[in-house]
């Protein structure tokens, strides 16, 4: 049983704990994220292999001296997640901004 008893406490904790994805297709993340990670790793491995290959073909003695430590794996960024409180705030703000927008557009189109 939950230690949180009052509904106001529950709602307050939900506002802080619950998070939402900012992406257009939030469930796509579980497919897209591993793909992005794999692509970044492949790109890194390919770059290292190319540099070693070039050094190896130039002369065999330089191949052992080649330094690939300057090659960095691309940082893969996630879309931002935001809290339920932020989501509700954004939604209310959007409602306030869009209230009466249709009338304003019609007024502008009519030239009045």
N, CA, C and O atoms as a MOPAC input file, in Angstrom:
PM7 MOZYME 1SCF
protein

 N      0.84100 1    -1.18100 1     0.00000 1
 C      0.00000 1     0.00000 1     0.00000 1
 C      0.88500 1     1.24300 1     0.00000 1
 O      1.95800 1     1.25400 1     0.60300 1
 N      0.43100 1     2.26600 1    -0.66900 1
 C      1.19500 1     3.49400 1    -0.82400 1
 C      1.31000 1     4.23300 1     0.51300 1
 O      0.38900 1     4.22900 1     1.32900 1
 N      2.45700 1     4.85700 1     0.70800 1
 C      2.65900 1     5.65600 1     1.91800 1
 C      2.05600 1     7.04700 1     1.76100 1
 O      1.84200 1     7.75700 1     2.74400 1
 N      1.78600 1     7.42500 1     0.52900 1
 C      1.20400 1     8.73200 1     0.25500 1
 C     -0.31600 1     8.60300 1     0.39100 1
 O     -0.95000 1     7.83900 1    -0.33600 1
 N     -0.87900 1     9.34400 1     1.31200 1
 C     -2.29700 1     9.16400 1     1.62400 1
 C     -3.19700 1    10.19900 1     0.96900 1
 O     -4.23700 1     9.84200 1     0.41600 1
 N     -2.82900 1    11.45600 1     1.01800 1
 C     -3.76100 1    12.48200 1     0.55200 1
 C     -3.68800 1    12.64200 1    -0.97100 1
 O     -2.61100 1    12.51200 1    -1.55500 1
 N     -4.79100 1    12.91500 1    -1.59800 1
 C     -4.82400 1    13.11300 1    -3.04200 1
 C     -3.96700 1    14.29300 1    -3.50500 1
 O     -3.39100 1    14.25700 1    -4.59300 1
 N     -3.88500 1    15.33600 1    -2.67900 1
 C     -3.05900 1    16.48600 1    -3.07800 1
 C     -1.58600 1    16.11800 1    -3.10400 1
 O     -0.84900 1    16.56600 1    -3.98200 1
 N     -1.14600 1    15.29400 1    -2.13400 1
 C      0.24300 1    14.81900 1    -2.13600 1
 C      0.51200 1    13.96800 1    -3.36800 1
 O      1.55100 1    14.10600 1    -4.01400 1
 N     -0.43100 1    13.08800 1    -3.68900 1
 C     -0.28200 1    12.22000 1    -4.85900 1
 C     -0.14900 1    13.04800 1    -6.13100 1
 O      0.71100 1    12.76900 1    -6.96700 1
 N     -0.99100 1    14.05900 1    -6.27900 1
 C     -0.96600 1    14.89100 1    -7.47900 1
 C      0.33200 1    15.68400 1    -7.55900 1
 O      0.91700 1    15.82800 1    -8.63200 1
 N      0.77400 1    16.19300 1    -6.41900 1
 C      2.03000 1    16.95900 1    -6.38000 1
 C      3.21700 1    16.08500 1    -6.79500 1
 O      4.07200 1    16.51600 1    -7.56900 1
 N      3.26100 1    14.86900 1    -6.28000 1
 C      4.33000 1    13.94300 1    -6.65800 1
 C      4.23000 1    13.54000 1    -8.13000 1
 O      5.24700 1    13.38400 1    -8.80700 1
 N      3.01200 1    13.37600 1    -8.61600 1
 C      2.82900 1    13.02900 1   -10.03100 1
 C      3.34900 1    14.15500 1   -10.92100 1
 O      3.97900 1    13.89000 1   -11.94500 1
 N      3.09200 1    15.41000 1   -10.54200 1
 C      3.57600 1    16.55000 1   -11.31500 1
 C      5.09500 1    16.54800 1   -11.42000 1
 O      5.64500 1    16.95600 1   -12.44300 1
 N      5.76900 1    16.09900 1   -10.39000 1
 C      7.23900 1    16.10900 1   -10.39200 1
 C      7.84700 1    14.82900 1   -10.95900 1
 O      8.88300 1    14.88600 1   -11.62100 1
 N      7.23000 1    13.69000 1   -10.71500 1
 C      7.83500 1    12.40400 1   -11.08300 1
 C      7.52300 1    11.96000 1   -12.50900 1
 O      8.38500 1    11.40500 1   -13.19000 1
 N      6.29300 1    12.20100 1   -12.96100 1
 C      5.88900 1    11.72400 1   -14.28600 1
 C      6.59200 1    12.54600 1   -15.36100 1
 O      6.64200 1    13.77400 1   -15.29000 1
 N      7.13300 1    11.85000 1   -16.35500 1
 C      7.84400 1    12.51500 1   -17.44100 1
 C      7.28300 1    12.07800 1   -18.78000 1
 O      6.74800 1    10.97800 1   -18.92100 1
 N      7.41600 1    12.96600 1   -19.77000 1
 C      6.93000 1    12.70300 1   -21.12100 1
 C      8.01600 1    13.02800 1   -22.11100 1
 O      8.85900 1    13.89400 1   -21.87600 1
 N      7.98500 1    12.32800 1   -23.21300 1
 C      8.95900 1    12.53700 1   -24.27600 1
 C      8.52200 1    13.71400 1   -25.12700 1
 O      7.33000 1    13.92400 1   -25.34700 1
 N      9.49600 1    14.48300 1   -25.60700 1
 C      9.18700 1    15.65000 1   -26.42200 1
 C      9.11200 1    15.30700 1   -27.90000 1
 O      8.80900 1    16.18100 1   -28.71200 1
 N      9.37900 1    14.06600 1   -28.27300 1
 C      9.36700 1    13.68000 1   -29.67500 1
 C      7.96500 1    13.61400 1   -30.24500 1
 O      6.98000 1    13.52400 1   -29.51300 1
 N      7.89500 1    13.66000 1   -31.58100 1
 C      6.59200 1    13.61700 1   -32.24100 1
 C      5.96100 1    12.23800 1   -32.10800 1
 O      4.74800 1    12.11500 1   -31.94300 1
 N      6.80100 1    11.19100 1   -32.18200 1
 C      6.33000 1     9.82100 1   -32.04200 1
 C      7.04000 1     9.20100 1   -30.83400 1
 O      8.07900 1     8.56400 1   -31.00900 1
 N      6.52300 1     9.36300 1   -29.63500 1
 C      7.25400 1     8.96600 1   -28.43800 1
 C      7.55600 1     7.47200 1   -28.34000 1
 O      8.57400 1     7.10000 1   -27.75600 1
 N      6.69500 1     6.59500 1   -28.89600 1
 C      6.95100 1     5.16300 1   -28.79300 1
 C      7.98800 1     4.70500 1   -29.79900 1
 O      8.50800 1     3.59400 1   -29.68900 1
 N      8.29000 1     5.52400 1   -30.75700 1
 C      9.30800 1     5.21300 1   -31.75700 1
 C     10.70300 1     5.21500 1   -31.11800 1
 O     11.63600 1     4.64500 1   -31.68400 1
 N     10.85100 1     5.82600 1   -29.98700 1
 C     12.14200 1     5.95600 1   -29.32300 1
 C     12.80800 1     4.60300 1   -29.08400 1
 O     14.01800 1     4.47000 1   -29.26500 1
 N     12.03300 1     3.60400 1   -28.68200 1
 C     12.62400 1     2.31800 1   -28.35100 1
 C     13.21300 1     1.62500 1   -29.56900 1
 O     14.05600 1     0.74000 1   -29.42100 1
 N     12.78900 1     2.00800 1   -30.77600 1
 C     13.37700 1     1.46800 1   -32.00400 1
 C     14.50000 1     2.37900 1   -32.48600 1
 O     15.56200 1     1.90700 1   -32.89300 1
 N     14.26000 1     3.66700 1   -32.43600 1
 C     15.21000 1     4.63400 1   -32.98400 1
 C     16.48400 1     4.78200 1   -32.18400 1
 O     17.55800 1     4.93600 1   -32.76600 1
 N     16.39700 1     4.74000 1   -30.87800 1
 C     17.57100 1     4.95400 1   -30.03800 1
 C     18.64900 1     3.89700 1   -30.27000 1
 O     19.80000 1     4.27300 1   -30.49400 1
 N     18.34800 1     2.60000 1   -30.22900 1
 C     19.39800 1     1.61100 1   -30.50200 1
 C     19.98900 1     1.76800 1   -31.90300 1
 O     21.18100 1     1.53100 1   -32.09900 1
 N     19.17800 1     2.15900 1   -32.86800 1
 C     19.68300 1     2.37500 1   -34.22800 1
 C     20.66000 1     3.53600 1   -34.27900 1
 O     21.69800 1     3.45000 1   -34.93700 1
 N     20.33500 1     4.61600 1   -33.59200 1
 C     21.23100 1     5.77600 1   -33.56900 1
 C     22.55300 1     5.42900 1   -32.89100 1
 O     23.62400 1     5.81700 1   -33.35600 1
 N     22.45900 1     4.69700 1   -31.79500 1
 C     23.66800 1     4.26100 1   -31.08800 1
 C     24.53600 1     3.37500 1   -31.98700 1
 O     25.75000 1     3.56800 1   -32.06300 1
 N     23.91800 1     2.41200 1   -32.66200 1
 C     24.64300 1     1.49600 1   -33.53200 1
 C     25.28900 1     2.23500 1   -34.69100 1
 O     26.42500 1     1.93800 1   -35.06200 1
 N     24.57900 1     3.19000 1   -35.26300 1
 C     25.12400 1     3.96300 1   -36.38100 1
 C     26.33500 1     4.77500 1   -35.94800 1
 O     27.31800 1     4.86400 1   -36.68400 1
 N     26.27400 1     5.36600 1   -34.75800 1
 C     27.40900 1     6.14100 1   -34.24400 1
 C     28.61100 1     5.23200 1   -34.01300 1
 O     29.74400 1     5.61100 1   -34.31100 1
 N     28.36900 1     4.04300 1   -33.48700 1
 C     29.46300 1     3.09600 1   -33.25100 1
 C     30.06900 1     2.62200 1   -34.56000 1
 O     31.29100 1     2.52700 1   -34.67900 1
 N     29.23200 1     2.32400 1   -35.54200 1
 C     29.73600 1     1.89300 1   -36.86200 1
 C     30.56900 1     2.98600 1   -37.50700 1
 O     31.62200 1     2.71100 1   -38.08300 1
 N     30.10300 1     4.22300 1   -37.41100 1
 C     30.84100 1     5.34600 1   -37.98600 1
 C     32.21400 1     5.47300 1   -37.32900 1
 O     33.21500 1     5.70300 1   -38.00700 1
 N     32.25300 1     5.32300 1   -36.01500 1
 C     33.51800 1     5.39500 1   -35.28100 1
 C     34.46600 1     4.27400 1   -35.71600 1
 O     35.63400 1     4.52500 1   -36.01300 1
 N     33.96200 1     3.04400 1   -35.75200 1
 C     34.79800 1     1.90900 1   -36.14300 1
 C     35.30800 1     2.06200 1   -37.56700 1
 O     36.46500 1     1.75200 1   -37.84800 1
 N     34.46100 1     2.53300 1   -38.46200 1
 C     34.84000 1     2.72300 1   -39.85400 1
 C     35.95700 1     3.74800 1   -39.97700 1
 O     36.90300 1     3.53500 1   -40.73600 1
 N     35.86900 1     4.85700 1   -39.24500 1
 C     36.90400 1     5.89800 1   -39.29200 1
 C     38.23900 1     5.35400 1   -38.81000 1
 O     39.27600 1     5.60200 1   -39.42600 1
 N     38.21400 1     4.61400 1   -37.71100 1
 C     39.44900 1     4.04100 1   -37.17300 1
 C     40.05400 1     3.06100 1   -38.17000 1
 O     41.26200 1     3.08000 1   -38.40500 1
 N     39.23000 1     2.21200 1   -38.75200 1
 C     39.71800 1     1.23200 1   -39.72900 1
 C     40.32800 1     1.92700 1   -40.93800 1
 O     41.36800 1     1.50000 1   -41.43800 1
 N     39.69000 1     2.99700 1   -41.41300 1
 C     40.22700 1     3.72400 1   -42.56100 1
 C     41.58200 1     4.33800 1   -42.24700 1
 O     42.49900 1     4.25900 1   -43.06500 1
 N     41.72200 1     4.94100 1   -41.09200 1
 C     43.00400 1     5.55700 1   -40.73200 1
 C     44.10300 1     4.51100 1   -40.60700 1
 O     45.23100 1     4.72900 1   -41.04900 1
 N     43.77100 1     3.37900 1   -40.00700 1
 C     44.76600 1     2.31700 1   -39.88000 1
 C     45.13500 1     1.74600 1   -41.25000 1
 O     46.29400 1     1.41700 1   -41.50200 1
 N     44.16100 1     1.63600 1   -42.11100 1
 C     44.39900 1     1.11300 1   -43.45400 1
 C     45.31000 1     2.03900 1   -44.25300 1
 O     46.22100 1     1.57200 1   -44.93600 1
 N     45.07200 1     3.33700 1   -44.17500 1
 C     45.90900 1     4.31300 1   -44.88300 1
 C     47.33800 1     4.24300 1   -44.36700 1
 O     48.28500 1     4.24600 1   -45.15400 1
 N     47.49500 1     4.18200 1   -43.06800 1
 C     48.84000 1     4.11600 1   -42.47900 1
 C     49.53300 1     2.81700 1   -42.85800 1
 O     50.74100 1     2.80700 1   -43.09500 1
 N     48.80000 1     1.74600 1   -42.91700 1
 C     49.36700 1     0.43500 1   -43.25500 1
 C     49.85800 1     0.42000 1   -44.70100 1
 O     50.90300 1    -0.15900 1   -44.99700 1
 N     49.11000 1     1.05300 1   -45.59900 1
 C     49.48100 1     1.06700 1   -47.00700 1
 C     50.62900 1     2.03000 1   -47.29600 1
 O     51.35300 1     1.83200 1   -48.27100 1
 N     50.81200 1     3.03900 1   -46.50000 1
 C     51.92500 1     3.97200 1   -46.71600 1
 C     53.25100 1     3.26100 1   -46.48700 1
 O     54.08900 1     3.20400 1   -47.38600 1
 N     53.44100 1     2.73200 1   -45.32000 1
 C     54.58000 1     1.84900 1   -45.04200 1
 C     54.29500 1     1.05800 1   -43.78500 1
 O     53.64300 1     1.55800 1   -42.86900 1
 N     54.75800 1    -0.12200 1   -43.73500 1
 C     54.40600 1    -1.03900 1   -42.66200 1
 C     54.95300 1    -0.60800 1   -41.30600 1
 O     54.38200 1    -0.97100 1   -40.27800 1
 N     56.05500 1     0.16300 1   -41.27500 1
 C     56.63000 1     0.61000 1   -39.99700 1
 C     55.77300 1     1.69200 1   -39.34600 1
 O     55.67700 1     1.75500 1   -38.12000 1
 N     55.15600 1     2.53600 1   -40.15400 1
 C     54.33900 1     3.63000 1   -39.60800 1
 C     53.00500 1     3.11800 1   -39.07900 1
 O     52.35600 1     3.80500 1   -38.29000 1
 N     52.58900 1     1.94500 1   -39.49100 1
 C     51.30100 1     1.41300 1   -39.04900 1
 C     51.27200 1     1.19300 1   -37.54600 1
 O     50.22400 1     1.35400 1   -36.92100 1
 N     52.38100 1     0.83700 1   -36.96800 1
 C     52.41600 1     0.61700 1   -35.52500 1
 C     52.46300 1     1.93200 1   -34.74900 1
 O     52.12500 1     1.97700 1   -33.56600 1
 N     52.89100 1     3.01600 1   -35.43600 1
 C     53.02000 1     4.31700 1   -34.77500 1
 C     51.77400 1     5.19500 1   -34.90500 1
 O     51.70100 1     6.27300 1   -34.31600 1
 N     50.80500 1     4.72700 1   -35.67600 1
 C     49.61200 1     5.55600 1   -35.91700 1
 C     48.81800 1     5.73000 1   -34.62900 1
 O     48.64400 1     4.78700 1   -33.85600 1
 N     48.33900 1     6.95400 1   -34.41200 1
 C     47.56700 1     7.25700 1   -33.20300 1
 C     46.12500 1     7.56700 1   -33.60800 1
 O     45.87100 1     8.54600 1   -34.30900 1
 N     45.20500 1     6.75100 1   -33.17600 1
 C     43.78600 1     6.97200 1   -33.49100 1
 C     43.02600 1     7.50000 1   -32.28300 1
 O     41.79600 1     7.47900 1   -32.26300 1
 N     43.74700 1     7.97000 1   -31.28800 1
 C     43.08400 1     8.45000 1   -30.07400 1
 C     42.33200 1     9.76500 1   -30.31000 1
 O     41.46300 1    10.12900 1   -29.51700 1
 N     42.66400 1    10.48300 1   -31.40200 1
 C     41.96100 1    11.72800 1   -31.68100 1
 C     40.58500 1    11.47900 1   -32.31700 1
 O     39.78600 1    12.40700 1   -32.43800 1
 N     40.30800 1    10.24000 1   -32.72000 1
 C     38.99400 1     9.89400 1   -33.27600 1
 C     38.02500 1     9.71100 1   -32.11500 1
 O     38.28000 1     8.95200 1   -31.18000 1
 N     36.91400 1    10.42200 1   -32.19800 1
 C     35.91800 1    10.35300 1   -31.13400 1
 C     34.60200 1     9.84400 1   -31.69200 1
 O     34.23100 1    10.14100 1   -32.82800 1
 N     33.91500 1     9.08700 1   -30.88600 1
 C     32.59000 1     8.61000 1   -31.26400 1
 C     31.61900 1     9.75800 1   -31.10200 1
 O     31.67500 1    10.49500 1   -30.11800 1
 N     30.73700 1     9.90800 1   -32.06100 1
 C     29.74800 1    10.98300 1   -32.03400 1
 C     28.82900 1    10.79800 1   -30.83900 1
 O     28.40900 1     9.67900 1   -30.54500 1
 N     28.51900 1    11.87600 1   -30.15700 1
 C     27.60200 1    11.82900 1   -29.02800 1
 C     26.18800 1    11.79700 1   -29.57500 1
 O     25.79900 1    12.67600 1   -30.34400 1
 N     25.42500 1    10.80300 1   -29.19000 1
 C     24.04700 1    10.66900 1   -29.64700 1
 C     23.14100 1    11.30700 1   -28.60800 1
 O     23.13900 1    10.92200 1   -27.43900 1
 N     22.37800 1    12.28500 1   -29.05400 1
 C     21.52300 1    13.02200 1   -28.13900 1
 C     20.11200 1    12.43800 1   -28.10700 1
 O     19.58700 1    11.97100 1   -29.11800 1
 N     19.53300 1    12.47900 1   -26.94600 1
 C     18.14300 1    12.04900 1   -26.80300 1
 C     17.26600 1    13.29000 1   -26.86200 1
 O     17.71100 1    14.39700 1   -26.55800 1
 N     16.02500 1    13.09300 1   -27.25500 1
 C     15.09000 1    14.20500 1   -27.18200 1
 C     14.80400 1    14.46600 1   -25.72200 1
 O     14.83200 1    13.54800 1   -24.90200 1
 N     14.53200 1    15.70700 1   -25.39900 1
 C     14.30400 1    16.06500 1   -24.01500 1
 C     13.01500 1    15.49800 1   -23.46000 1
 O     12.00600 1    15.39700 1   -24.15900 1
 N     13.06500 1    15.13600 1   -22.21400 1
 C     11.85900 1    14.71700 1   -21.51500 1
 C     11.48100 1    15.84900 1   -20.57300 1
 O     12.34900 1    16.56200 1   -20.07000 1
 N     10.21200 1    16.00900 1   -20.33900 1
 C      9.78100 1    17.05000 1   -19.42900 1
 C      8.71100 1    16.51000 1   -18.50300 1
 O      8.05800 1    15.50900 1   -18.79800 1
 N      8.54200 1    17.18400 1   -17.38800 1
 C      7.65200 1    16.71000 1   -16.33600 1
 C      6.19200 1    16.97800 1   -16.68800 1
 O      5.88300 1    17.75100 1   -17.59600 1
 N      5.31200 1    16.32500 1   -15.95300 1
 C      3.87500 1    16.53300 1   -16.12800 1
 C      3.51700 1    17.99400 1   -15.87100 1
 O      2.67200 1    18.55900 1   -16.56600 1
 N      4.15100 1    18.60000 1   -14.88500 1
 C      3.89300 1    20.01600 1   -14.57600 1
 C      4.21300 1    20.88700 1   -15.79200 1
 O      3.43800 1    21.77700 1   -16.14300 1
 N      5.36600 1    20.63000 1   -16.43900 1
 C      5.74300 1    21.39000 1   -17.62900 1
 C      4.76200 1    21.14900 1   -18.77400 1
 O      4.42000 1    22.06600 1   -19.52000 1
 N      4.32000 1    19.90600 1   -18.89700 1
 C      3.38900 1    19.56600 1   -19.97400 1
 C      2.06300 1    20.31500 1   -19.81700 1
 O      1.52800 1    20.85900 1   -20.78200 1
 N      1.54900 1    20.33300 1   -18.60500 1
 C      0.29000 1    21.02900 1   -18.33800 1
 C      0.47000 1    22.53000 1   -18.55800 1
 O     -0.40300 1    23.18100 1   -19.13100 1
 N      1.59200 1    23.07700 1   -18.10800 1
 C      1.86600 1    24.50300 1   -18.28100 1
 C      1.92600 1    24.86600 1   -19.75800 1
 O      1.35100 1    25.86900 1   -20.18100 1
 N      2.63000 1    24.04000 1   -20.54900 1
 C      2.72400 1    24.29800 1   -21.99400 1
 C      1.35600 1    24.23500 1   -22.66000 1
 O      1.02300 1    25.06200 1   -23.50900 1
 N      0.58300 1    23.25300 1   -22.26700 1
 C     -0.73900 1    23.07700 1   -22.87000 1
 C     -1.63400 1    24.28300 1   -22.57700 1
 O     -2.30800 1    24.78900 1   -23.47500 1
 N     -1.64200 1    24.73900 1   -21.33300 1
 C     -2.46100 1    25.89500 1   -20.95500 1
 C     -1.98300 1    27.16200 1   -21.65800 1
 O     -2.78700 1    27.98900 1   -22.08700 1
 N     -0.66400 1    27.30200 1   -21.77000 1
 C     -0.09500 1    28.46200 1   -22.45100 1
 C     -0.50100 1    28.46500 1   -23.92700 1
 O     -0.85700 1    29.50900 1   -24.47500 1
 N     -0.44600 1    27.29500 1   -24.56500 1
 C     -0.84300 1    27.19200 1   -25.97300 1
 C     -2.32000 1    27.54800 1   -26.13600 1
 O     -2.70100 1    28.21900 1   -27.09500 1
 N     -3.14500 1    27.09700 1   -25.19800 1
 C     -4.57100 1    27.42500 1   -25.25400 1
 C     -4.79300 1    28.92600 1   -25.15100 1
 O     -5.59700 1    29.49700 1   -25.88900 1
 N     -4.06800 1    29.56800 1   -24.21900 1
 C     -4.21400 1    31.01800 1   -24.03800 1
 C     -3.81000 1    31.76400 1   -25.30600 1
 O     -4.48400 1    32.70300 1   -25.72800 1
 N     -2.68500 1    31.32600 1   -25.91600 1
 C     -2.19900 1    32.00600 1   -27.11800 1
 C     -3.13000 1    31.80800 1   -28.30600 1
 O     -3.29100 1    32.71800 1   -29.11900 1
 N     -3.74400 1    30.63400 1   -28.41900 1
 C     -4.56000 1    30.34600 1   -29.59400 1
 C     -6.00700 1    30.79100 1   -29.43800 1
 O     -6.77800 1    30.72400 1   -30.39500 1
 N     -6.38100 1    31.23700 1   -28.26700 1
 C     -7.76500 1    31.67700 1   -28.06000 1
 C     -8.03600 1    32.90200 1   -28.92600 1
 O     -7.32600 1    33.90400 1   -28.83100 1
 N     -9.04400 1    32.82400 1   -29.75500 1
 C     -9.41300 1    33.94300 1   -30.61500 1
 C     -8.56200 1    34.07900 1   -31.86700 1
 O     -8.70000 1    35.06000 1   -32.59900 1
 N     -7.68700 1    33.11900 1   -32.12800 1
 C     -6.77700 1    33.21400 1   -33.27000 1
 C     -7.52900 1    33.17500 1   -34.59000 1
 O     -7.17200 1    33.88200 1   -35.53200 1
 N     -8.56200 1    32.35700 1   -34.66100 1
 C     -9.31800 1    32.22700 1   -35.90300 1
 C     -9.97800 1    33.56600 1   -36.27000 1
 O     -9.97500 1    33.97400 1   -37.43200 1
 N    -10.54000 1    34.23500 1   -35.26500 1
 C    -11.16700 1    35.54000 1   -35.50500 1
 C    -10.12000 1    36.56000 1   -35.95600 1
 O    -10.38400 1    37.36500 1   -36.84800 1
 N     -8.93500 1    36.52800 1   -35.34200 1
 C     -7.86600 1    37.46300 1   -35.72900 1
 C     -7.42300 1    37.21500 1   -37.16600 1
 O     -7.20800 1    38.16800 1   -37.91600 1
 N     -7.28300 1    35.95300 1   -37.56200 1
 C     -6.86800 1    35.62000 1   -38.92900 1
 C     -7.91000 1    36.09000 1   -39.93700 1
 O     -7.56900 1    36.66600 1   -40.97100 1
 N     -9.17800 1    35.84300 1   -39.63200 1
 C    -10.24600 1    36.26700 1   -40.53900 1
 C    -10.26800 1    37.78900 1   -40.69100 1
 O    -10.50400 1    38.31400 1   -41.77900 1
 N    -10.02300 1    38.47200 1   -39.60200 1
 C    -10.00600 1    39.92300 1   -39.62100 1
 C     -8.86300 1    40.42600 1   -40.49900 1
 O     -9.03800 1    41.36500 1   -41.27500 1
 N     -7.69800 1    39.80100 1   -40.37500 1
 C     -6.55400 1    40.18600 1   -41.18700 1
 C     -6.79500 1    39.90500 1   -42.66500 1
 O     -6.41400 1    40.70700 1   -43.51800 1
 N     -7.42200 1    38.77600 1   -42.97500 1
 C     -7.68800 1    38.41200 1   -44.37100 1
 C     -8.69600 1    39.35300 1   -45.02000 1
 O     -8.58400 1    39.68500 1   -46.20000 1
 N     -9.66800 1    39.77100 1   -44.24300 1
 C    -10.69900 1    40.62300 1   -44.81200 1
 C    -10.19800 1    42.05700 1   -45.01200 1
 O    -10.83200 1    42.84300 1   -45.71700 1
 N     -9.08100 1    42.39200 1   -44.40400 1
 C     -8.49300 1    43.72300 1   -44.59400 1
 C     -9.08900 1    44.79400 1   -43.72000 1
 O     -8.90300 1    45.98300 1   -43.98100 1
 N     -9.80300 1    44.39700 1   -42.69000 1
 C    -10.45700 1    45.39100 1   -41.80400 1
 C     -9.49800 1    45.83400 1   -40.73900 1
 O     -9.84900 1    46.66100 1   -39.89800 1

